[in-house]
Amino acid sequence: MWAMASGSAGLGAAESAVSAREKERQLIQILKSDAAPADKAIPCKQLAIYGTREAVPALAPLLADPELASWARIALEAIPDPAAGAALRDALGRVRGRLLIGVINSIGVRRDAGAVDPLIEKLRDPDAGIAAAAAEALGRIGGPTAAGAIESSLAAEAPQVRAAAAQGCILAAERFLAENKRDEAQRLYDAVRRSNVPLQRTLEATRGAILVRQSAGIPLLIEQLRSSDRARYAMALRTARELPGTEATEAIASELDRCPAARQASLFMALSDRPDAAVLPAVLRIAQSGPKELRVIALRRLDHWSDVACVPVLLEAAAGNDDALAQAARTALTRIEGPEIERDLLARLSSAGGRTRQVLIELAGPRQMTAALPIIRPSVSDSDAEIRRAAVETIGALGDRGHVADLVRLLDQTAGAAEQESIQKALLSICGRAGAGSVPSLMPLMRSREGALRQVALQGMAAAGGAEALAAVVSGLEDADEAVQDEAVGVLGTWPNNWPEDQGVLEPLLALAKTGKKMSHRVQGARGYLQLLQENKGIAADARLARVDALLPSIPRAEEKRLAIAVVGAIPTAAALDRLAILSEDPAVKEEACLAIVNLVGGKQRPNIAPERMQKALRTVLERTANDTTRQKAQALLQAR
Amino acid sequence: MKRPTTIDGGFPARGEAARDRDAARIGRRQFLKRAAQAGALLMAPQVVRGAVVGRDGGVPPSEQILLGAIGIGNRGAYVLSCFLHEPDLRFVAICDVKAVRRQAVKKMADTRYGNSDCATYRDLHDLLARSDIDAVLIATGPNWHATASILAAQAGKDVYCEKPCTKNIAQSVALAEAFRRTGRVFQAGTQRRSLPNFAFAIDLARRGRLGRLQTMHAHPGGLKPGTSGWAPAEAEPSREEVDWDMYLGPAAWRPYNRRWLDGFNFEKGGGMVGGGCLEWGSHCVDLCQWANDADDTAPVEYEPKGDQLHARYANGVRLIMRNDGWLPLGSCPVRFEGDREWVETADNGDIMASSPALLTGKGAKISGYPADFHVRDFLDCVKSRGQPRANADVACQSHIACHAANIALFLGRKLYFDPRKNEFVGDAEANRLRSEALREPWRI
């Protein structure tokens, strides 16, 4: 099936047409043959794609076959030729029970206007399931004749038929609406509302009756909003969001003042969901002076309107003392969009003071208001600590390398630990963003008298990256302060390796590993060096191995030798295999080396190594390993080769 | 490429850095926009919980939502557990065609409530006939999702339905129409719509923080279409044990065979086209729809290219469905590229972006794609009658995009699609794949 359908891929239009005809011919032959039902099912489905009127005679008899009827209808529903519709209509008189329901359903899907009369007959079928199917199919087809018939069935004796007739009426009403026949639609909705049908159908008809009447439907909507029945009220809440027009907005807003307190929140949410500019005054009123529960909702929703009138209301709440209101207002202030909003916020930032200024500064970061930076810049020296903090954080979020020197100076002048930490965070954020261009501005910090600030400078260098920063970090290894040396070692050992300058860190790391002042420095140097070799795929295999060789004699601990084995084990060359064999002589790491040989030979990488070299290495493993699993793997690989 | 950054705004640790480098109609439309905007206000319940919680912390029965469930297997049990944690929710009934599952869910519910009240049903009509049940969780498998959802709406129930929600384009349209007509609340089980990392990344795209949005990338988790056919007959269990006729439901008839009993994959995408693209696309393509402010439309072009599917929206934004080349952020990744910046996120909750400034205001990391927030959003809307984040109109369009992509993959050619008419342009074969007859007596 799949191969056949995919076979049309890439064919030109003419070829594709020929191919489709040939496919249809083959499929029809299968259906006409003595093949088992299992073999006829999928061909039916394929005929949904390739079938024409030629296929209909082969499909039609299957409508009476309990096993294949559903498959046949897949094709007959899809084949656009009228012959398919005729076959389904013909089956109305031939098939019974569930199969007949299926046929009726397919006629409904095809919206076959030619089937209206026979379907009307089926409305009187003693089998309620068949009559119900006919009612819904007639609703889908629509039109005055079908609608009149199903409207009559609203009074049927069987509840199932009445329910389906209501469904059919609602479907038919939608068809009328699509043709802009509002009177006919309204008549059907009202007929359903008057009938003894399930509550859900009544609710749907009521919704339709409100919407079809447009503004004349407002009284019916208000009646439902005042209903004590939960289901009717729930339907009205949904419809209140749908009925368009300012008049409806005003009516619902008025209702808000009258409704019980328990319903205010849900009604207010429905009101504020309405896509109508006239809603805003009501929402602003609630946001300023409504009950607190509603104020929170209103404030949170004010960002829906890009209206500058919202800004003062939101700012007042955001700078206020009530946490819930402030949080709701800040959320909306972060999100409210529009160039006028932006201009208004900038203008207010220039003149505001106190808590409002703090809020405006804090908003600039998440709103990405880079135009606010010149206004915010002086606030890093404000007398209000909260404003200073907000200014530093925002500059950290939005600033560029031009702000690095400011923050360096500020850091040098600031005494409090918390403020220092805040400035450091901002500094590192900008350095990470601005890259090597921020290094010159960091250099004064490297020369600070305080070791702690020189450590911050090293962190900034790491965030900035580049050759100049690397050189500064290397110089930190010789700092007079031992803590600064440790910081430099830590920074060097985890030097970011996503830049072209990366490989420049290899030599300093190798030197650190060999001649570091302390064992911990040498260990960090070796680890950083090996980790870089492992992860930097830009280093060729031979060069990688040579780099490992340069370090190996200086590795004092087994832990780092294991890291070296991991690096070598990922190099798919004969030389790497030889190196691992040598390492397997070291009792401290022989098992790791043997396992690395096995993994290298048997791994998915398929190394391009001569078989005899690999066999030799595997035999070495068998000689040296004491691990049963490694031995078994080596034996298996030897046998396989 | 700009240097990537983490949510902390600092430089990535060495391993991350290396991987990163390598990776290197007016009313209704506005209505949908409101729902999309609401999506950005995550973790902010629309109904104030205090209004319904009594002094003892309990919820009075009049304020409780009564839930039933239809078809609960592994995934359904997880989602149901999210419902069971909600204080204003009471689970009262399970319907499943398999006796083992009915009993397992009943045990789960009865243990939770310390009684034996959970009712069991084999036929969904019996559960839907209960007038006391407000809402249903549907996790049957894709064969039943749309049909059961529409039947539930017609019975006056609100619906939380697992994805993929539909088998074809016609079902997608029918689903949206049914929920609009009935006024019921529908939430597709695309819970990433309610997760903060996805919402944050999408907000950057929607608000122009990336510049003009150019290209979106979605990870459909395999683009090969699947097929469900006719397997040899096996001895059919008793109806009480497995109701095979009800299991088949709207799918074309075939004899009983255990192979098809995996509801998760059976007839996915209509059994002819479907599979991976629907399974994951219903999440990640859905997120791209949101990012492109396209919840009321779908792409207009679909072209298979190698092992990828390239789509294009009418506004020029490209959607690339691809399986490889993602940053190491977990499953279901999406990436949005503007003409200035880019952002990528996935299921581990991290967000990577071209600039840390973009990530200012990012909230706490939530990983593991929990459904709790999505469930809460649904329950809030059951009360407020508002539109949940993954409502039927939203789900309709994102599923249409997935189905159209699948049909292009199936036919192996570029297709043009008219989202206003829901028709392929100039391709009769593709148009025939938009719908499929339901087995008797089912209809939607």
Contacts between the chains, C-beta under 8 A, distances in Angstrom:
chain1	res1	chain2	res2	distance
A	1	B	227	6.4
A	1	B	229	7.0
A	1	B	272	7.7
A	2	B	225	7.3
A	2	B	227	5.7
A	5	B	272	7.8
A	5	B	410	6.3
A	5	B	411	7.4
A	6	B	410	7.2
A	6	B	412	5.7
A	8	B	411	6.6
A	8	B	412	7.0
A	8	B	413	7.9
A	8	B	429	7.7
A	9	B	411	6.7
A	9	B	412	2.6
A	9	B	413	6.1
A	10	B	412	6.5
A	10	B	413	7.3
A	20	B	429	7.4
A	37	B	230	7.8
A	38	B	230	4.6
A	38	B	232	7.5
A	38	B	254	7.9
A	41	B	229	7.3
A	41	B	230	4.8
A	41	B	252	6.8
A	41	B	254	6.8
A	42	B	229	5.8
A	42	B	230	6.9
A	45	B	252	7.5
A	45	B	271	8.0
A	45	B	272	6.2
A	48	B	432	5.6
A	48	B	433	7.7
A	48	B	436	7.2
A	49	B	429	5.2
A	49	B	432	5.3
A	49	B	433	6.6
A	50	B	429	7.5
A	66	B	253	7.3
A	67	B	253	5.6
A	68	B	253	7.6
A	69	B	253	7.7
A	69	B	440	7.0
A	70	B	252	4.2
A	70	B	253	5.1
A	70	B	437	6.8
A	70	B	438	7.9
A	70	B	439	3.9
A	70	B	440	6.4
A	71	B	252	4.8
A	71	B	253	7.4
A	73	B	437	4.1
A	74	B	252	6.4
A	74	B	436	5.5
A	74	B	437	4.6
A	76	B	437	7.6
A	77	B	435	7.1
A	77	B	436	7.6
A	77	B	437	4.3
A	78	B	432	4.5
A	78	B	435	7.2
A	78	B	436	7.7
A	78	B	437	7.8
A	79	B	432	7.9
A	80	B	428	7.7
A	80	B	432	8.0
A	98	B	440	4.6
A	98	B	441	5.2
A	99	B	440	6.0
A	101	B	440	5.0
A	101	B	441	4.2
A	102	B	437	7.7
A	102	B	439	6.9
A	102	B	440	2.9
A	102	B	441	6.8
A	103	B	440	8.0
A	105	B	437	7.7
A	105	B	438	6.8
A	105	B	440	6.8
A	105	B	441	7.5
A	105	B	442	7.7
A	105	B	443	4.4
A	106	B	437	5.7
A	108	B	443	7.1
A	109	B	435	7.4
A	109	B	437	7.0
A	129	B	441	6.3
A	133	B	441	7.1
A	133	B	443	7.1
A	136	B	443	6.6
A	167	B	154	7.2
A	170	B	181	6.7
A	174	B	181	7.4
A	198	B	156	7.7
A	199	B	156	6.6
A	200	B	154	6.6
A	200	B	155	6.5
A	200	B	156	3.8
A	200	B	182	6.7
A	203	B	156	7.4
A	203	B	182	7.8
A	203	B	183	6.6
A	204	B	181	5.8
A	204	B	182	5.7
A	204	B	183	6.9
A	207	B	181	7.9
A	207	B	183	5.6
A	208	B	181	8.0
A	231	B	156	7.2
A	234	B	183	7.6
A	234	B	385	5.4
A	235	B	183	5.1
A	237	B	384	7.2
A	237	B	385	3.8
A	238	B	183	4.2
A	238	B	385	4.8
A	239	B	183	6.9
A	241	B	31	6.7
A	241	B	385	7.8
A	241	B	386	7.6
A	242	B	27	7.1
A	242	B	31	7.6
A	244	B	27	5.5
A	265	B	47	6.8
A	265	B	48	6.8
A	265	B	51	6.7
A	265	B	384	7.7
A	266	B	47	7.6
A	266	B	383	6.8
A	266	B	384	5.2
A	266	B	385	7.0
A	269	B	46	6.3
A	269	B	384	4.9
A	269	B	386	5.9
A	270	B	384	7.6
A	270	B	385	6.8
A	270	B	386	7.5
A	273	B	31	7.3
A	273	B	34	5.5
A	273	B	386	6.0
A	273	B	387	7.7
A	275	B	26	7.4
A	275	B	27	5.8
A	275	B	30	3.3
A	275	B	31	6.0
A	275	B	33	7.9
A	275	B	34	7.0
A	293	B	48	5.2
A	293	B	50	7.9
A	293	B	51	6.5
A	296	B	48	7.1
A	297	B	46	7.4
A	297	B	48	7.8
A	300	B	41	6.4
A	300	B	44	6.5
A	303	B	37	7.2
A	304	B	34	6.5
A	304	B	37	6.2
A	331	B	41	6.4
A	331	B	44	7.3
A	334	B	361	6.8
A	335	B	37	7.7
A	335	B	40	6.6
A	337	B	207	6.7
A	365	B	357	8.0
A	365	B	360	4.5
A	365	B	361	6.7
A	366	B	360	5.3
A	366	B	361	3.6
A	368	B	209	6.0
A	368	B	357	6.8
A	368	B	358	7.9
A	368	B	360	7.6
A	396	B	9	7.7
A	397	B	9	7.8
A	397	B	356	7.8
A	397	B	357	5.5
A	397	B	360	4.2
A	398	B	357	5.8
A	398	B	360	7.8
A	428	B	9	7.7
A	428	B	10	6.1
A	429	B	9	4.5
A	429	B	10	7.3
A	429	B	356	5.7
A	432	B	3	7.7
A	432	B	5	6.2
A	432	B	9	6.6
A	432	B	10	5.8
A	432	B	11	5.0
A	432	B	356	6.1
A	433	B	5	7.4
A	433	B	355	5.9
A	433	B	356	5.6
A	433	B	357	6.5
A	435	B	3	6.7
A	462	B	11	6.9
A	463	B	10	6.5
A	463	B	11	5.3
A	465	B	3	8.0
A	465	B	11	7.5
A	494	B	13	6.8
A	494	B	14	5.5
A	495	B	14	7.5
A	496	B	11	5.3
A	496	B	12	7.1
A	496	B	14	6.5
A	496	B	17	4.9
A	497	B	14	5.8
A	497	B	17	5.8
A	497	B	18	5.9
A	498	B	3	6.7
A	498	B	4	8.0
A	498	B	12	7.5
A	498	B	17	4.0
A	498	B	18	6.5
A	498	B	20	6.3
A	498	B	21	4.2
A	499	B	3	7.7
A	531	B	14	6.3
A	532	B	14	7.4
A	535	B	14	6.6
A	535	B	15	6.5
A	535	B	18	4.3
A	536	B	18	6.8
A	537	B	18	7.8
A	537	B	22	7.5
